């Protein structure tokens, strides 16, 4: 089947790095971009396909700034779907998350990081799709996170679930599913 303008294209490492290079060319000032989701994991070596590039940012339906406009403009030009995700509004970020970001590279004045892998794993456990749990297993197998530490952090997620409107039973079910697949 031939892709159409409406068919999301699968992003490769080269597609993502090309996007980052173009975005870096547009950076007038030193800037930082934190990636999440499947595109971040592809840059860490995951082979699971993704169709979008998620980054830490404000929900554009609520607030947007000039930098986010540039990110989305480059995405539109390259036919790459980009999405700003305010991860700190979805889950409680683990202690010291800011120390665990993984630098991917420098693209002009743009520094690009994969957001804290534990935060990514917790957000995927919370959502709990099969592909999300596969992503968590990838992070464990690549030794980017430790399973025992993840379980400790998941207890904080459970303890603070009410603050974020999360379903504790669902999180526990996803953790059980993860234990069976890891």
C-alpha positions in Angstrom: 0.0 0.0 0.0 1.4 3.4 -1.0 1.5 5.9 1.9 -0.7 8.9 1.5 -0.5 12.3 3.2 -2.8 10.9 5.9 -0.8 7.7 6.5 1.6 8.2 9.3 5.1 7.3 8.3 7.3 5.1 10.4 10.3 7.0 11.7 13.8 5.7 11.5 16.8 6.8 13.5 17.9 8.7 10.3 14.5 10.5 10.1 14.7 11.5 13.7 18.3 12.7 13.5 17.4 14.6 10.3 14.6 16.3 12.1 17.0 17.3 14.9 19.6 18.6 12.4 17.0 20.8 10.7 15.7 21.9 14.1 19.2 22.7 15.2 19.7 24.9 12.1 16.7 27.0 13.2 18.1 27.5 16.7 19.1 31.1 17.2 20.0 30.6 20.9 21.3 27.7 22.9 18.3 25.4 23.4 17.6 22.0 24.9 15.1 19.4 23.7 14.1 16.4 25.8 12.6 13.5 23.9 10.1 10.9 25.1 8.3 7.9 23.7 9.2 5.6 20.8 11.4 8.2 19.0 13.6 8.6 22.1 13.9 4.8 22.4 14.8 4.5 18.7 17.7 6.8 19.3 18.8 4.5 22.1 18.7 1.5 19.8 15.1 0.2 19.9 13.8 -1.5 16.8 10.1 -1.0 17.6 8.6 1.4 15.0 7.0 4.7 15.9 5.1 7.3 13.9 5.7 10.4 15.9 8.2 12.4 17.9 7.3 13.2 21.4 9.1 15.9 23.4 8.7 17.5 26.8 6.7 20.7 26.3 3.5 22.5 27.1 0.3 21.2 25.7 -0.1 23.5 22.6 -3.9 23.5 23.2 -3.2 25.3 26.5 -0.1 27.2 25.8 2.6 27.5 23.2 5.7 29.5 22.8 7.9 30.5 19.9 10.3 27.6 20.3 7.4 25.1 20.2 6.1 26.8 17.1 9.5 26.2 15.4 9.5 22.6 16.5 6.1 22.0 15.0 6.9 24.0 11.8 10.0 21.8 11.2 7.8 18.7 11.8 5.2 20.0 9.3 7.9 20.7 6.7 9.4 17.2 7.1 6.0 15.5 7.4 6.8 14.2 10.9 4.2 14.3 13.6 5.5 16.0 16.7 3.7 16.2 20.0 4.5 18.2 23.1 3.9 16.2 26.3 4.0 17.8 29.7 5.1 14.5 31.4 5.3 16.1 34.8 1.5 16.6 34.6 0.8 13.0 33.9 3.0 11.2 36.5 5.0 12.2 39.5 8.6 12.4 38.3 11.0 10.3 40.2 13.5 11.9 42.5 16.7 13.0 40.6 15.0 12.5 37.2 16.9 15.6 35.9 20.2 13.7 36.6 19.3 10.8 34.5 18.7 12.4 31.1 20.8 10.8 28.4 22.5 13.1 25.9 21.9 12.1 22.3 23.9 14.9 20.7 24.5 18.5 19.8 22.8 19.8 16.7 24.1 23.4 16.2 22.9 25.3 19.2 20.5 22.5 20.1 21.3 20.0 22.8 19.1 16.9 22.6 18.5 14.5 25.4 16.3 11.4 26.0 14.3 12.3 29.1 15.0 10.2 32.3 14.5 6.6 31.3 12.8 5.8 34.6 10.2 8.5 34.0 9.6 7.2 30.5 9.2 3.6 31.9 6.8 4.8 34.6 4.6 6.7 32.1 4.5 3.6 29.9 3.6 1.4 32.8 0.8 3.8 33.7 -0.6 3.7 30.2 0.1 -0.1 29.9 -0.3 -0.9 26.2 1.5 -4.0 25.1 3.9 -1.9 23.1 4.5 0.3 26.2 5.5 -2.8 28.2 7.7 -3.9 25.3 9.5 -0.5 25.6 10.0 -1.0 29.3 11.5 -4.4 28.7 13.8 -2.8 26.1 15.0 -0.3 28.7 15.7 -3.1 31.2 17.5 -5.3 28.7 19.6 -2.5 27.5 20.5 -1.8 31.2 19.2 1.8 30.9 17.0 1.1 34.0 17.2 -1.6 36.7 14.1 -3.6 37.3 14.3 -3.5 41.1 14.8 0.3 41.1 11.9 0.6 38.7 9.7 -1.3 41.1 10.7 1.0 44.0 9.8 4.0 41.9 6.5 2.5 40.9 5.6 2.4 44.6 5.9 6.2 44.6 3.8 6.3 41.5 1.1 4.2 43.2 1.4 6.3 46.4 0.8 9.5 44.5 -1.7 8.2 42.0 -4.6 10.2 43.4 -2.7 13.5 42.8 -2.6 12.7 39.1 -5.9 10.9 38.7 -4.2 7.5 38.0 -5.8 4.1 38.5 -3.8 2.2 41.1 -5.4 -1.2 40.2 -4.6 -0.6 36.6 -0.9 0.3 37.4 -0.6 -2.9 39.5 -2.0 -5.0 36.7 0.5 -3.4 34.3 3.3 -4.1 36.7 2.1 -7.8 36.9 2.1 -8.0 33.1 5.6 -6.5 33.0 6.8 -9.1 35.5 5.5 -11.9 33.2 7.2 -10.5 30.1 10.6 -9.2 31.4 
